[in-house]
């Protein structure tokens, strides 16, 4: 199955994350703490915590920092309590946006997210207003030039739902949330290393934005991503 070109967007996003290593660490620490608090500190019994720890390791976070934050969240050390809140809205050209946050101050967070939307050409929506346009799933993306046949064979054998080759040659493997880890492990065991491996909200359809509209949308996304309480921003714009 063919899909839209995602490679440029992925490279852009990775570049921005590398620029803001400290911000990435802050987000990952929150994710570790919430995952540990809700599912316990045992990695073998808590898949969400395993994912968060994988993210931390990918961001070169020291093992003692990871352990300290798991201990904080499970009550072995005193820590801040975060809650997860999702906001939905529309960006430039009617593009759908989901903003996932973790916050210790709900009032501050909603005010900052609403201000970002309204100041930069978007609109906050109500709960459920755009999330139906996204699918909660596992996503693994391989660089152009990776063997499509090998990825397809291993991924489908391991229980992946779909394998998509994008216009630019990148290969995308989609899994059910529950199957993400087993598919990822099978691909890596076969020597196939994904550039991106995450559980995400994947847009079912995209809206093409070019020129000034694309620039305005990127500005809005950047502003949202830079907010302290924001963990992830998902959207359906092809920029």
MARLO-750988 format. One record per residue (C-alpha): residue number from 1; residue in three letters; chain; x, y, z. Coordinates in nm, 3 decimals, decimal comma. Layout:
<recs>
(NUM Ala A (X Y Z))
...
</recs>
This chain:
<recs>
(1 Unk A (0,000 0,000 0,000))
(2 Unk A (0,134 0,345 -0,090))
(3 Unk A (0,125 0,642 0,145))
(4 Unk A (0,212 1,010 0,170))
(5 Unk A (0,570 1,126 0,207))
(6 Unk A (0,657 1,150 0,577))
(7 Unk A (1,034 1,140 0,571))
(8 Unk A (1,095 1,515 0,553))
(9 Unk A (0,851 1,575 0,841))
(10 Unk A (1,020 1,306 1,050))
(11 Unk A (1,369 1,446 0,988))
(12 Unk A (1,245 1,796 1,074))
(13 Unk A (1,088 1,673 1,397))
(14 Unk A (1,399 1,477 1,500))
(15 Unk A (1,614 1,783 1,431))
(16 Unk A (1,396 1,999 1,652))
(17 Unk A (1,403 1,740 1,930))
(18 Unk A (1,782 1,722 1,914))
(19 Unk A (1,799 2,100 1,950))
(20 Unk A (1,594 2,081 2,269))
(21 Unk A (1,747 1,789 2,456))
(22 Unk A (1,657 1,934 2,797))
(23 Unk A (1,292 1,969 2,695))
(24 Unk A (1,287 1,609 2,570))
(25 Unk A (1,422 1,489 2,907))
(26 Unk A (1,153 1,683 3,095))
(27 Unk A (0,880 1,522 2,887))
(28 Unk A (1,021 1,173 2,919))
(29 Unk A (1,057 1,209 3,297))
(30 Unk A (0,689 1,303 3,322))
(31 Unk A (0,594 1,007 3,107))
(32 Unk A (0,803 0,773 3,328))
(33 Unk A (0,644 0,911 3,643))
(34 Unk A (0,285 0,882 3,519))
(35 Unk A (0,347 0,533 3,376))
(36 Unk A (0,507 0,415 3,702))
(37 Unk A (0,241 0,573 3,920))
(38 Unk A (-0,048 0,416 3,725))
(39 Unk A (0,105 0,077 3,643))
(40 Unk A (0,377 0,023 3,906))
(41 Unk A (0,755 0,039 3,888))
(42 Unk A (0,814 -0,315 3,758))
(43 Unk A (0,930 -0,289 3,396))
(44 Unk A (0,839 -0,649 3,315))
(45 Unk A (0,476 -0,596 3,420))
(46 Unk A (0,426 -0,240 3,288))
(47 Unk A (0,447 -0,202 2,906))
(48 Unk A (0,384 0,172 2,920))
(49 Unk A (0,676 0,217 3,156))
(50 Unk A (0,897 0,006 2,928))
(51 Unk A (0,812 0,238 2,637))
(52 Unk A (0,890 0,545 2,847))
(53 Unk A (1,224 0,399 2,959))
(54 Unk A (1,309 0,316 2,595))
(55 Unk A (1,242 0,682 2,508))
(56 Unk A (1,463 0,792 2,796))
(57 Unk A (1,749 0,569 2,682))
(58 Unk A (1,711 0,696 2,325))
(59 Unk A (1,749 1,050 2,463))
(60 Unk A (2,071 0,940 2,644))
(61 Unk A (1,923 0,980 2,991))
(62 Unk A (2,142 0,824 3,265))
(63 Unk A (2,012 0,505 3,427))
(64 Unk A (2,019 0,658 3,777))
(65 Unk A (1,798 0,947 3,660))
(66 Unk A (1,549 0,695 3,519))
(67 Unk A (1,548 0,490 3,842))
(68 Unk A (1,514 0,798 4,063))
(69 Unk A (1,202 0,912 3,878))
(70 Unk A (1,045 0,564 3,891))
(71 Unk A (1,109 0,565 4,267))
(72 Unk A (0,955 0,911 4,299))
(73 Unk A (0,641 0,805 4,117))
(74 Unk A (0,595 0,483 4,313))
(75 Unk A (0,620 0,663 4,646))
(76 Unk A (0,977 0,573 4,741))
(77 Unk A (1,069 0,941 4,703))
(78 Unk A (0,860 1,257 4,732))
(79 Unk A (0,755 1,394 4,393))
(80 Unk A (0,506 1,612 4,207))
(81 Unk A (0,181 1,453 4,093))
(82 Unk A (0,091 1,497 3,725))
(83 Unk A (-0,239 1,438 3,549))
(84 Unk A (-0,286 1,373 3,178))
(85 Unk A (-0,520 1,600 2,980))
(86 Unk A (-0,588 1,593 2,606))
(87 Unk A (-0,695 1,902 2,412))
(88 Unk A (-0,831 1,903 2,057))
(89 Unk A (-0,863 2,176 1,801))
(90 Unk A (-0,818 2,303 1,449))
(91 Unk A (-0,517 2,465 1,291))
(92 Unk A (-0,464 2,642 0,959))
(93 Unk A (-0,688 2,529 0,673))
(94 Unk A (-0,902 2,322 0,908))
(95 Unk A (-0,619 2,080 0,990))
(96 Unk A (-0,692 1,868 1,298))
(97 Unk A (-0,464 1,892 1,603))
(98 Unk A (-0,446 1,684 1,921))
(99 Unk A (-0,239 1,817 2,212))
(100 Unk A (-0,149 1,571 2,489))
(101 Unk A (-0,034 1,731 2,814))
(102 Unk A (0,087 1,629 3,159))
(103 Unk A (0,038 1,895 3,419))
(104 Unk A (0,037 1,971 3,790))
(105 Unk A (-0,181 2,278 3,720))
(106 Unk A (-0,483 2,223 3,495))
(107 Unk A (-0,585 2,592 3,492))
(108 Unk A (-0,244 2,709 3,371))
(109 Unk A (-0,225 2,444 3,101))
(110 Unk A (-0,564 2,504 2,941))
(111 Unk A (-0,500 2,879 2,939))
(112 Unk A (-0,162 2,834 2,764))
(113 Unk A (-0,297 2,589 2,505))
(114 Unk A (-0,603 2,805 2,430))
(115 Unk A (-0,385 3,115 2,394))
(116 Unk A (-0,150 2,936 2,151))
(117 Unk A (-0,441 2,825 1,933))
(118 Unk A (-0,617 3,163 1,927))
(119 Unk A (-0,303 3,375 1,878))
(120 Unk A (-0,169 3,168 1,588))
(121 Unk A (-0,476 3,114 1,372))
(122 Unk A (-0,625 2,801 1,527))
(123 Unk A (-0,932 2,717 1,734))
(124 Unk A (-0,969 2,501 2,044))
(125 Unk A (-1,239 2,238 1,998))
(126 Unk A (-1,438 2,026 2,241))
(127 Unk A (-1,340 1,678 2,356))
(128 Unk A (-1,381 1,434 2,067))
(129 Unk A (-1,405 1,708 1,803))
(130 Unk A (-1,104 1,581 1,602))
(131 Unk A (-0,978 1,263 1,771))
(132 Unk A (-1,208 1,046 1,556))
(133 Unk A (-0,982 1,141 1,262))
(134 Unk A (-0,684 0,963 1,426))
(135 Unk A (-0,602 0,604 1,511))
(136 Unk A (-0,422 0,505 1,833))
(137 Unk A (-0,160 0,259 1,712))
(138 Unk A (0,202 0,152 1,709))
(139 Unk A (0,412 0,300 1,429))
(140 Unk A (0,761 0,201 1,313))
(141 Unk A (0,923 0,391 1,027))
(142 Unk A (1,225 0,269 0,830))
(143 Unk A (1,452 0,487 0,619))
(144 Unk A (1,425 0,492 0,239))
(145 Unk A (1,641 0,212 0,099))
(146 Unk A (1,540 -0,045 0,362))
(147 Unk A (1,433 -0,379 0,209))
(148 Unk A (1,056 -0,356 0,171))
(149 Unk A (1,020 -0,734 0,125))
(150 Unk A (1,213 -0,811 0,443))
(151 Unk A (1,022 -0,555 0,652))
(152 Unk A (0,690 -0,685 0,522))
(153 Unk A (0,776 -1,050 0,581))
(154 Unk A (0,900 -1,000 0,938))
(155 Unk A (0,635 -0,744 1,039))
(156 Unk A (0,332 -0,937 0,915))
(157 Unk A (0,465 -1,262 1,060))
(158 Unk A (0,498 -1,084 1,399))
(159 Unk A (0,138 -0,958 1,388))
(160 Unk A (0,159 -0,610 1,230))
(161 Unk A (-0,165 -0,472 1,087))
(162 Unk A (-0,021 -0,302 0,778))
(163 Unk A (0,300 -0,215 0,596))
(164 Unk A (0,294 0,104 0,389))
(165 Unk A (0,558 0,232 0,148))
(166 Unk A (0,551 0,611 0,133))
(167 Unk A (0,608 0,818 -0,181))
(168 Unk A (0,969 0,888 -0,079))
(169 Unk A (1,059 0,523 -0,014))
(170 Unk A (1,023 0,527 0,365))
(171 Unk A (0,848 0,215 0,498))
(172 Unk A (0,586 0,244 0,770))
(173 Unk A (0,472 -0,050 0,984))
(174 Unk A (0,146 -0,012 1,175))
(175 Unk A (0,046 -0,229 1,470))
(176 Unk A (-0,229 -0,253 1,726))
(177 Unk A (-0,125 -0,085 2,051))
(178 Unk A (-0,101 -0,425 2,228))
(179 Unk A (0,123 -0,573 1,955))
(180 Unk A (0,369 -0,284 1,924))
(181 Unk A (0,644 -0,425 2,145))
(182 Unk A (0,639 -0,776 1,998))
(183 Unk A (0,650 -0,644 1,639))
(184 Unk A (0,929 -0,399 1,726))
(185 Unk A (1,132 -0,674 1,893))
(186 Unk A (1,086 -0,908 1,595))
(187 Unk A (1,200 -0,642 1,346))
(188 Unk A (1,504 -0,549 1,554))
(189 Unk A (1,594 -0,918 1,600))
(190 Unk A (1,592 -0,948 1,220))
(191 Unk A (1,844 -0,661 1,196))
(192 Unk A (1,585 -0,401 1,093))
(193 Unk A (1,636 -0,084 1,298))
(194 Unk A (1,351 0,170 1,276))
(195 Unk A (1,422 0,546 1,265))
(196 Unk A (1,098 0,604 1,456))
(197 Unk A (0,930 0,354 1,689))
(198 Unk A (0,641 0,486 1,897))
(199 Unk A (0,283 0,450 2,003))
(200 Unk A (0,108 0,742 1,840))
(201 Unk A (-0,215 0,900 1,723))
(202 Unk A (-0,189 0,854 1,345))
(203 Unk A (-0,402 1,068 1,115))
(204 Unk A (-0,636 0,860 0,896))
(205 Unk A (-0,630 1,129 0,624))
(206 Unk A (-0,404 1,429 0,566))
(207 Unk A (-0,468 1,788 0,460))
(208 Unk A (-0,211 1,930 0,219))
(209 Unk A (-0,081 2,276 0,316))
(210 Unk A (0,169 2,473 0,108))
(211 Unk A (0,337 2,815 0,110))
(212 Unk A (0,213 3,065 0,365))
(213 Unk A (-0,048 2,827 0,508))
(214 Unk A (0,219 2,562 0,570))
(215 Unk A (0,445 2,819 0,738))
(216 Unk A (0,162 2,940 0,964))
(217 Unk A (0,070 2,583 1,058))
(218 Unk A (0,434 2,501 1,141))
(219 Unk A (0,449 2,812 1,361))
(220 Unk A (0,136 2,703 1,551))
(221 Unk A (0,275 2,350 1,597))
(222 Unk A (0,610 2,488 1,717))
(223 Unk A (0,439 2,716 1,972))
(224 Unk A (0,226 2,429 2,104))
(225 Unk A (0,524 2,191 2,126))
(226 Unk A (0,726 2,452 2,315))
(227 Unk A (0,470 2,479 2,597))
(228 Unk A (0,613 2,333 2,918))
(229 Unk A (0,316 2,106 2,990))
(230 Unk A (0,283 1,964 2,638))
(231 Unk A (0,403 1,605 2,586))
(232 Unk A (0,297 1,538 2,225))
(233 Unk A (0,128 1,722 1,939))
(234 Unk A (-0,042 1,517 1,668))
(235 Unk A (-0,188 1,664 1,350))
(236 Unk A (-0,310 1,567 1,003))
(237 Unk A (-0,135 1,840 0,803))
(238 Unk A (0,106 1,741 0,524))
(239 Unk A (0,344 2,037 0,518))
</recs>
